[in-house]
Amino acid sequence: MAYVIAQPCIGVKDTACVDICPCDCIHPTKNEAGFADSPMLHIDPDHCINCGMCQEECPVRAIFPEEDLPAEWASFVERNAAYYRKSPVG
């Protein structure tokens, strides 16, 4: 399964993960419309290659492999996927 961005990203949106992602699956980027309005970044589950580079780069430790996501943040699996269902990105 894909990596998931969870609660610690809300209000932070440090884009180190965006810069290191080899498959450009983390959005919105600083240059995209909607960046300021989005409370957090999202990983596209259909394009994530499970490399783990983003997890290592995240300064607030907001990124988890789906199977390691803390139970209290389980809703972020759907939240990440939903972002890409309604966004033209991807």
MOPAC internal coordinates of N, CA, C and O (Angstrom, degrees):
PM7 1SCF
backbone

  N    0.0000 0     0.00 0     0.00 0    0    0    0
  C    1.4584 1     0.00 0     0.00 0    1    0    0
  C    1.5256 1   109.96 1     0.00 0    2    1    0
  O    1.2310 1   121.35 1   -13.18 1    3    2    1
  N    1.2979 1   115.03 1   166.82 1    3    2    1
  C    1.4571 1   122.29 1  -177.82 1    5    3    2
  C    1.5130 1   112.16 1   -77.27 1    6    5    3
  O    1.2310 1   121.91 1   -11.95 1    7    6    5
  N    1.2989 1   113.95 1   168.05 1    7    6    5
  C    1.4554 1   120.79 1   170.87 1    9    7    6
  C    1.5238 1   107.84 1   -80.61 1   10    9    7
  O    1.2310 1   120.92 1   -23.41 1   11   10    9
  N    1.3317 1   115.85 1   156.59 1   11   10    9
  C    1.4603 1   122.50 1  -175.62 1   13   11   10
  C    1.5160 1   108.69 1  -131.67 1   14   13   11
  O    1.2310 1   120.57 1   -44.03 1   15   14   13
  N    1.3220 1   116.51 1   135.97 1   15   14   13
  C    1.4631 1   121.47 1   172.88 1   17   15   14
  C    1.5154 1   107.24 1   -93.62 1   18   17   15
  O    1.2310 1   120.61 1   -47.14 1   19   18   17
  N    1.3334 1   116.45 1   132.86 1   19   18   17
  C    1.4673 1   121.65 1  -173.58 1   21   19   18
  C    1.5396 1   112.54 1  -121.71 1   22   21   19
  O    1.2310 1   121.18 1    12.04 1   23   22   21
  N    1.3010 1   115.36 1  -167.96 1   23   22   21
  C    1.4619 1   126.46 1  -173.34 1   25   23   22
  C    1.5391 1   115.87 1   -41.43 1   26   25   23
  O    1.2310 1   118.44 1   135.26 1   27   26   25
  N    1.3182 1   120.57 1   -44.74 1   27   26   25
  C    1.4713 1   118.46 1  -175.74 1   29   27   26
  C    1.5271 1   115.01 1   -60.02 1   30   29   27
  O    1.2310 1   119.63 1   162.43 1   31   30   29
  N    1.3190 1   118.32 1   -17.57 1   31   30   29
  C    1.4659 1   121.42 1   179.24 1   33   31   30
  C    1.5217 1   111.86 1   -77.71 1   34   33   31
  O    1.2310 1   119.77 1   155.00 1   35   34   33
  N    1.3073 1   118.05 1   -25.00 1   35   34   33
  C    1.4635 1   121.44 1  -175.53 1   37   35   34
  C    1.5263 1   109.90 1   -58.76 1   38   37   35
  O    1.2310 1   121.93 1   -55.91 1   39   38   37
  N    1.3273 1   113.91 1   124.09 1   39   38   37
  C    1.4513 1   121.03 1   179.52 1   41   39   38
  C    1.5196 1   114.50 1    82.16 1   42   41   39
  O    1.2310 1   119.77 1   172.72 1   43   42   41
  N    1.3274 1   118.04 1    -7.28 1   43   42   41
  C    1.4659 1   121.60 1  -178.37 1   45   43   42
  C    1.5205 1   110.18 1  -102.75 1   46   45   43
  O    1.2310 1   120.68 1   121.85 1   47   46   45
  N    1.3200 1   116.31 1   -58.15 1   47   46   45
  C    1.4691 1   123.82 1   179.40 1   49   47   46
  C    1.5245 1   112.96 1    48.76 1   50   49   47
  O    1.2310 1   119.96 1  -135.87 1   51   50   49
  N    1.3212 1   117.68 1    44.13 1   51   50   49
  C    1.4544 1   120.74 1   172.94 1   53   51   50
  C    1.5155 1   106.70 1   -66.80 1   54   53   51
  O    1.2310 1   119.85 1   -54.65 1   55   54   53
  N    1.3062 1   117.89 1   125.35 1   55   54   53
  C    1.4618 1   120.61 1  -172.62 1   57   55   54
  C    1.5271 1   114.18 1   -94.80 1   58   57   55
  O    1.2310 1   119.89 1  -159.34 1   59   58   57
  N    1.3128 1   117.81 1    20.66 1   59   58   57
  C    1.4678 1   120.20 1   175.95 1   61   59   58
  C    1.5256 1   109.97 1   -58.85 1   62   61   59
  O    1.2310 1   120.28 1   144.25 1   63   62   61
  N    1.3233 1   117.07 1   -35.75 1   63   62   61
  C    1.4664 1   121.17 1   179.59 1   65   63   62
  C    1.5212 1   111.08 1   -66.68 1   66   65   63
  O    1.2310 1   120.42 1   143.09 1   67   66   65
  N    1.3178 1   116.79 1   -36.91 1   67   66   65
  C    1.4671 1   121.52 1   178.61 1   69   67   66
  C    1.5217 1   109.57 1   -63.42 1   70   69   67
  O    1.2310 1   121.02 1   135.39 1   71   70   69
  N    1.3232 1   115.65 1   -44.61 1   71   70   69
  C    1.4601 1   120.98 1  -176.56 1   73   71   70
  C    1.5242 1   112.49 1   -64.77 1   74   73   71
  O    1.2310 1   120.03 1   147.47 1   75   74   73
  N    1.3173 1   117.55 1   -32.53 1   75   74   73
  C    1.4645 1   120.51 1  -175.41 1   77   75   74
  C    1.5317 1   113.91 1   -93.41 1   78   77   75
  O    1.2310 1   120.03 1   164.35 1   79   78   77
  N    1.3064 1   117.55 1   -15.65 1   79   78   77
  C    1.4714 1   121.18 1  -176.60 1   81   79   78
  C    1.5326 1   111.14 1   -63.66 1   82   81   79
  O    1.2310 1   119.89 1   -59.80 1   83   82   81
  N    1.3370 1   117.81 1   120.20 1   83   82   81
  C    1.4683 1   120.24 1  -178.31 1   85   83   82
  C    1.5278 1   114.19 1   -76.57 1   86   85   83
  O    1.2310 1   119.67 1   168.97 1   87   86   85
  N    1.3204 1   118.24 1   -11.03 1   87   86   85
  C    1.4677 1   119.03 1  -177.50 1   89   87   86
  C    1.5298 1   113.34 1  -119.16 1   90   89   87
  O    1.2310 1   120.19 1  -167.67 1   91   90   89
  N    1.3229 1   117.25 1    12.33 1   91   90   89
  C    1.4689 1   121.94 1   175.14 1   93   91   90
  C    1.5263 1   112.34 1    51.66 1   94   93   91
  O    1.2310 1   120.78 1  -130.91 1   95   94   93
  N    1.3312 1   116.12 1    49.09 1   95   94   93
  C    1.4687 1   118.74 1  -177.87 1   97   95   94
  C    1.5289 1   113.38 1  -110.98 1   98   97   95
  O    1.2310 1   119.81 1  -166.62 1   99   98   97
  N    1.3383 1   117.97 1    13.38 1   99   98   97
  C    1.4593 1   121.08 1   178.86 1  101   99   98
  C    1.5205 1   108.13 1  -114.76 1  102  101   99
  O    1.2310 1   121.50 1   -57.13 1  103  102  101
  N    1.3278 1   114.73 1   122.87 1  103  102  101
  C    1.4677 1   121.46 1  -175.90 1  105  103  102
  C    1.5181 1   110.04 1  -144.09 1  106  105  103
  O    1.2310 1   119.11 1   -16.65 1  107  106  105
  N    1.3185 1   119.30 1   163.35 1  107  106  105
  C    1.4520 1   126.83 1    -2.48 1  109  107  106
  C    1.5266 1   111.31 1   -76.80 1  110  109  107
  O    1.2310 1   121.17 1   -29.19 1  111  110  109
  N    1.3159 1   115.36 1   150.81 1  111  110  109
  C    1.4583 1   120.46 1   175.14 1  113  111  110
  C    1.5231 1   107.99 1   -88.04 1  114  113  111
  O    1.2310 1   120.38 1   -11.66 1  115  114  113
  N    1.3144 1   116.88 1   168.34 1  115  114  113
  C    1.4657 1   121.06 1  -179.79 1  117  115  114
  C    1.5211 1   111.91 1   -60.07 1  118  117  115
  O    1.2310 1   119.93 1   153.42 1  119  118  117
  N    1.3187 1   117.74 1   -26.58 1  119  118  117
  C    1.4641 1   121.83 1  -177.01 1  121  119  118
  C    1.5270 1   113.67 1   -90.37 1  122  121  119
  O    1.2310 1   119.66 1   177.95 1  123  122  121
  N    1.3160 1   118.26 1    -2.05 1  123  122  121
  C    1.4619 1   121.41 1  -178.00 1  125  123  122
  C    1.5224 1   111.72 1   -94.59 1  126  125  123
  O    1.2310 1   121.87 1   -33.26 1  127  126  125
  N    1.3169 1   114.02 1   146.74 1  127  126  125
  C    1.4606 1   119.40 1   173.65 1  129  127  126
  C    1.5228 1   108.01 1   -60.16 1  130  129  127
  O    1.2310 1   120.21 1   -39.57 1  131  130  129
  N    1.2863 1   117.21 1   140.43 1  131  130  129
  C    1.4518 1   120.97 1   178.26 1  133  131  130
  C    1.5200 1   114.37 1    94.04 1  134  133  131
  O    1.2310 1   119.77 1   173.16 1  135  134  133
  N    1.3371 1   118.05 1    -6.84 1  135  134  133
  C    1.4670 1   119.53 1  -179.22 1  137  135  134
  C    1.5257 1   110.59 1   -58.80 1  138  137  135
  O    1.2310 1   120.25 1   132.85 1  139  138  137
  N    1.3174 1   117.13 1   -47.15 1  139  138  137
  C    1.4658 1   120.58 1  -177.62 1  141  139  138
  C    1.5264 1   111.92 1   -64.16 1  142  141  139
  O    1.2310 1   120.45 1   147.78 1  143  142  141
  N    1.3129 1   116.75 1   -32.22 1  143  142  141
  C    1.4678 1   121.02 1  -177.13 1  145  143  142
  C    1.5222 1   113.62 1   -84.36 1  146  145  143
  O    1.2310 1   120.12 1   160.11 1  147  146  145
  N    1.3046 1   117.37 1   -19.89 1  147  146  145
  C    1.4652 1   120.44 1  -178.25 1  149  147  146
  C    1.5251 1   109.38 1   -80.19 1  150  149  147
  O    1.2310 1   119.77 1   -50.87 1  151  150  149
  N    1.3194 1   118.04 1   129.13 1  151  150  149
  C    1.4649 1   119.72 1  -178.90 1  153  151  150
  C    1.5283 1   113.62 1   -72.93 1  154  153  151
  O    1.2310 1   120.33 1   163.12 1  155  154  153
  N    1.3378 1   116.97 1   -16.88 1  155  154  153
  C    1.4589 1   120.62 1  -176.47 1  157  155  154
  C    1.5235 1   110.18 1  -156.97 1  158  157  155
  O    1.2310 1   121.10 1    -6.20 1  159  158  157
  N    1.3263 1   115.51 1   173.80 1  159  158  157
  C    1.4602 1   121.80 1   174.19 1  161  159  158
  C    1.5230 1   108.91 1   -93.86 1  162  161  159
  O    1.2310 1   120.52 1   -17.53 1  163  162  161
  N    1.3227 1   116.61 1   162.47 1  163  162  161
  C    1.4610 1   121.66 1  -177.39 1  165  163  162
  C    1.5230 1   110.44 1  -137.46 1  166  165  163
  O    1.2310 1   120.69 1   -34.06 1  167  166  165
  N    1.3160 1   116.28 1   145.94 1  167  166  165
  C    1.4637 1   122.05 1   176.26 1  169  167  166
  C    1.5192 1   109.12 1  -104.91 1  170  169  167
  O    1.2310 1   121.09 1   -51.66 1  171  170  169
  N    1.3211 1   115.52 1   128.34 1  171  170  169
  C    1.4597 1   121.30 1   178.60 1  173  171  170
  C    1.5319 1   108.72 1   -74.26 1  174  173  171
  O    1.2310 1   119.44 1   -67.49 1  175  174  173
  N    1.3310 1   118.68 1   112.51 1  175  174  173
  C    1.4629 1   120.88 1  -176.64 1  177  175  174
  C    1.5259 1   113.72 1   -66.70 1  178  177  175
  O    1.2310 1   120.11 1   158.99 1  179  178  177
  N    1.3259 1   117.40 1   -21.01 1  179  178  177
  C    1.4572 1   120.62 1  -179.70 1  181  179  178
  C    1.5265 1   112.87 1   -83.58 1  182  181  179
  O    1.2310 1   120.15 1   164.05 1  183  182  181
  N    1.3269 1   117.32 1   -15.95 1  183  182  181
  C    1.4587 1   120.52 1  -178.19 1  185  183  182
  C    1.5245 1   113.68 1  -116.04 1  186  185  183
  O    1.2310 1   119.90 1   168.70 1  187  186  185
  N    1.3190 1   117.80 1   -11.30 1  187  186  185
  C    1.4650 1   121.42 1   178.51 1  189  187  186
  C    1.5270 1   109.07 1   -65.18 1  190  189  187
  O    1.2310 1   120.65 1   -47.98 1  191  190  189
  N    1.3356 1   116.36 1   132.02 1  191  190  189
  C    1.4693 1   120.60 1  -179.54 1  193  191  190
  C    1.5311 1   112.27 1  -101.35 1  194  193  191
  O    1.2310 1   120.50 1  -170.39 1  195  194  193
  N    1.3213 1   116.65 1     9.61 1  195  194  193
  C    1.4721 1   122.52 1   175.60 1  197  195  194
  C    1.5225 1   113.52 1    60.55 1  198  197  195
  O    1.2310 1   120.25 1  -144.08 1  199  198  197
  N    1.3199 1   117.13 1    35.92 1  199  198  197
  C    1.4640 1   120.04 1  -178.74 1  201  199  198
  C    1.5271 1   112.42 1   -78.35 1  202  201  199
  O    1.2310 1   120.11 1   154.91 1  203  202  201
  N    1.3339 1   117.39 1   -25.09 1  203  202  201
  C    1.4517 1   120.93 1   178.53 1  205  203  202
  C    1.5164 1   115.23 1    82.80 1  206  205  203
  O    1.2310 1   120.11 1   179.44 1  207  206  205
  N    1.3081 1   117.40 1    -0.56 1  207  206  205
  C    1.4647 1   119.75 1  -178.54 1  209  207  206
  C    1.5266 1   111.75 1   -62.47 1  210  209  207
  O    1.2310 1   120.08 1   142.12 1  211  210  209
  N    1.3131 1   117.45 1   -37.88 1  211  210  209
  C    1.4580 1   121.06 1  -179.22 1  213  211  210
  C    1.5320 1   111.39 1   -65.71 1  214  213  211
  O    1.2310 1   120.71 1   140.94 1  215  214  213
  N    1.3073 1   116.25 1   -39.06 1  215  214  213
  C    1.4631 1   120.64 1  -179.07 1  217  215  214
  C    1.5286 1   110.48 1   -61.69 1  218  217  215
  O    1.2310 1   120.70 1   136.14 1  219  218  217
  N    1.3119 1   116.27 1   -43.86 1  219  218  217
  C    1.4558 1   120.83 1   179.89 1  221  219  218
  C    1.5201 1   111.93 1   -66.35 1  222  221  219
  O    1.2310 1   119.91 1   149.52 1  223  222  221
  N    1.3223 1   117.77 1   -30.48 1  223  222  221
  C    1.4609 1   122.78 1  -174.96 1  225  223  222
  C    1.5320 1   113.32 1   -85.66 1  226  225  223
  O    1.2310 1   119.65 1   157.94 1  227  226  225
  N    1.3159 1   118.27 1   -22.06 1  227  226  225
  C    1.4677 1   122.34 1  -174.51 1  229  227  226
  C    1.5331 1   111.28 1   -67.13 1  230  229  227
  O    1.2310 1   120.02 1   -62.90 1  231  230  229
  N    1.3398 1   117.56 1   117.10 1  231  230  229
  C    1.4638 1   120.24 1  -177.61 1  233  231  230
  C    1.5326 1   113.98 1   -72.82 1  234  233  231
  O    1.2310 1   119.87 1   161.40 1  235  234  233
  N    1.3371 1   117.85 1   -18.60 1  235  234  233
  C    1.4713 1   119.94 1  -179.58 1  237  235  234
  C    1.5235 1   112.47 1  -106.45 1  238  237  235
  O    1.2310 1   120.67 1  -172.43 1  239  238  237
  N    1.3282 1   116.33 1     7.57 1  239  238  237
  C    1.4653 1   122.44 1   177.86 1  241  239  238
  C    1.5333 1   112.13 1    53.39 1  242  241  239
  O    1.2310 1   121.70 1  -128.95 1  243  242  241
  N    1.3233 1   114.35 1    51.05 1  243  242  241
  C    1.4643 1   121.04 1  -178.40 1  245  243  242
  C    1.5222 1   113.29 1   -97.32 1  246  245  243
  O    1.2310 1   119.88 1   176.50 1  247  246  245
  N    1.3265 1   117.83 1    -3.50 1  247  246  245
  C    1.4619 1   121.42 1  -172.68 1  249  247  246
  C    1.5256 1   110.56 1  -111.74 1  250  249  247
  O    1.2310 1   121.63 1   -48.66 1  251  250  249
  N    1.3355 1   114.48 1   131.34 1  251  250  249
  C    1.4638 1   121.30 1  -176.09 1  253  251  250
  C    1.5163 1   110.55 1  -137.19 1  254  253  251
  O    1.2310 1   119.94 1   -33.41 1  255  254  253
  N    1.3524 1   117.73 1   146.59 1  255  254  253
  C    1.4635 1   118.13 1   165.49 1  257  255  254
  C    1.5356 1   106.12 1   -62.04 1  258  257  255
  O    1.2310 1   120.19 1   -37.36 1  259  258  257
  N    1.2943 1   117.24 1   142.64 1  259  258  257
  C    1.4698 1   119.72 1  -175.57 1  261  259  258
  C    1.5208 1   112.09 1   -52.00 1  262  261  259
  O    1.2310 1   119.92 1   139.86 1  263  262  261
  N    1.3249 1   117.75 1   -40.14 1  263  262  261
  C    1.4644 1   119.91 1  -177.52 1  265  263  262
  C    1.5343 1   113.08 1   -70.49 1  266  265  263
  O    1.2310 1   119.79 1   164.59 1  267  266  265
  N    1.3416 1   118.00 1   -15.41 1  267  266  265
  C    1.4633 1   121.83 1   178.86 1  269  267  266
  C    1.5200 1   113.40 1  -105.50 1  270  269  267
  O    1.2310 1   120.21 1  -176.39 1  271  270  269
  N    1.3145 1   117.21 1     3.61 1  271  270  269
  C    1.4565 1   121.49 1  -179.31 1  273  271  270
  C    1.5231 1   110.04 1   -63.48 1  274  273  271
  O    1.2310 1   119.76 1   -52.49 1  275  274  273
  N    1.3438 1   118.06 1   127.51 1  275  274  273
  C    1.4661 1   119.37 1   177.60 1  277  275  274
  C    1.5322 1   111.08 1   -55.99 1  278  277  275
  O    1.2310 1   120.51 1   -38.68 1  279  278  277
  N    1.3038 1   116.62 1   141.32 1  279  278  277
  C    1.4679 1   122.54 1  -175.37 1  281  279  278
  C    1.5223 1   112.50 1   -54.71 1  282  281  279
  O    1.2310 1   120.12 1   143.47 1  283  282  281
  N    1.3200 1   117.38 1   -36.53 1  283  282  281
  C    1.4707 1   119.34 1  -177.76 1  285  283  282
  C    1.5293 1   112.18 1   -68.46 1  286  285  283
  O    1.2310 1   119.72 1   167.00 1  287  286  285
  N    1.3294 1   118.14 1   -13.00 1  287  286  285
  C    1.4581 1   121.84 1   178.63 1  289  287  286
  C    1.5285 1   112.29 1  -111.90 1  290  289  287
  O    1.2310 1   119.73 1  -161.41 1  291  290  289
  N    1.3012 1   118.12 1    18.59 1  291  290  289
  C    1.4688 1   122.08 1  -178.36 1  293  291  290
  C    1.5263 1   112.47 1   -56.86 1  294  293  291
  O    1.2310 1   119.72 1   149.52 1  295  294  293
  N    1.3119 1   118.14 1   -30.48 1  295  294  293
  C    1.4652 1   121.16 1  -179.14 1  297  295  294
  C    1.5242 1   112.78 1   -65.42 1  298  297  295
  O    1.2310 1   120.14 1   163.63 1  299  298  297
  N    1.3246 1   117.33 1   -16.37 1  299  298  297
  C    1.4572 1   120.13 1  -179.30 1  301  299  298
  C    1.5274 1   112.69 1   -73.30 1  302  301  299
  O    1.2310 1   119.26 1   162.71 1  303  302  301
  N    1.2985 1   119.03 1   -17.29 1  303  302  301
  C    1.4699 1   121.45 1   173.55 1  305  303  302
  C    1.5232 1   108.18 1   -61.17 1  306  305  303
  O    1.2310 1   120.73 1   128.37 1  307  306  305
  N    1.3066 1   116.21 1   -51.63 1  307  306  305
  C    1.4604 1   121.47 1   179.56 1  309  307  306
  C    1.5291 1   111.32 1   -69.31 1  310  309  307
  O    1.2310 1   120.40 1   143.03 1  311  310  309
  N    1.3053 1   116.83 1   -36.97 1  311  310  309
  C    1.4626 1   120.53 1  -179.50 1  313  311  310
  C    1.5338 1   110.72 1   -60.89 1  314  313  311
  O    1.2310 1   120.00 1   137.05 1  315  314  313
  N    1.3331 1   117.61 1   -42.95 1  315  314  313
  C    1.4666 1   121.09 1   177.67 1  317  315  314
  C    1.5227 1   110.32 1   -65.06 1  318  317  315
  O    1.2310 1   119.74 1   133.61 1  319  318  317
  N    1.3172 1   118.10 1   -46.39 1  319  318  317
  C    1.4587 1   122.24 1  -179.36 1  321  319  318
  C    1.5181 1   111.09 1   -63.47 1  322  321  319
  O    1.2310 1   120.05 1   138.32 1  323  322  321
  N    1.3272 1   117.51 1   -41.68 1  323  322  321
  C    1.4616 1   121.81 1  -178.37 1  325  323  322
  C    1.5246 1   112.06 1   -63.01 1  326  325  323
  O    1.2310 1   120.35 1   145.19 1  327  326  325
  N    1.3078 1   116.94 1   -34.81 1  327  326  325
  C    1.4581 1   120.31 1   178.45 1  329  327  326
  C    1.5294 1   110.50 1   -57.22 1  330  329  327
  O    1.2310 1   120.11 1   139.97 1  331  330  329
  N    1.3053 1   117.39 1   -40.03 1  331  330  329
  C    1.4653 1   121.19 1  -177.57 1  333  331  330
  C    1.5226 1   112.69 1   -81.36 1  334  333  331
  O    1.2310 1   119.36 1   159.31 1  335  334  333
  N    1.3133 1   118.83 1   -20.69 1  335  334  333
  C    1.4680 1   120.44 1   175.75 1  337  335  334
  C    1.5285 1   110.46 1   -71.64 1  338  337  335
  O    1.2310 1   119.87 1   149.60 1  339  338  337
  N    1.3371 1   117.85 1   -30.40 1  339  338  337
  C    1.4569 1   119.48 1  -177.91 1  341  339  338
  C    1.5225 1   113.69 1  -106.15 1  342  341  339
  O    1.2310 1   120.03 1   177.41 1  343  342  341
  N    1.3241 1   117.55 1    -2.59 1  343  342  341
  C    1.4530 1   122.09 1  -177.61 1  345  343  342
  C    1.5291 1   110.53 1  -103.59 1  346  345  343
  O    1.2310 1   120.28 1   -35.12 1  347  346  345
  N    1.3340 1   117.06 1   144.88 1  347  346  345
  C    1.4621 1   119.69 1   176.18 1  349  347  346
  C    1.5340 1   112.61 1   -76.26 1  350  349  347
  O    1.2310 1   120.08 1   174.66 1  351  350  349
  N    1.3256 1   117.46 1    -5.34 1  351  350  349
  C    1.4705 1   122.24 1  -179.64 1  353  351  350
  C    1.5250 1   108.89 1   -73.93 1  354  353  351
  O    1.2310 1   120.76 1   -30.11 1  355  354  353
  N    1.2993 1   116.14 1   149.89 1  355  354  353
  C    1.4502 1   118.01 1   171.95 1  357  355  354
  C    1.4300 1   115.82 1   122.28 1  358  357  355
  O    1.2310 1   120.10 1   180.00 1  359  358  357

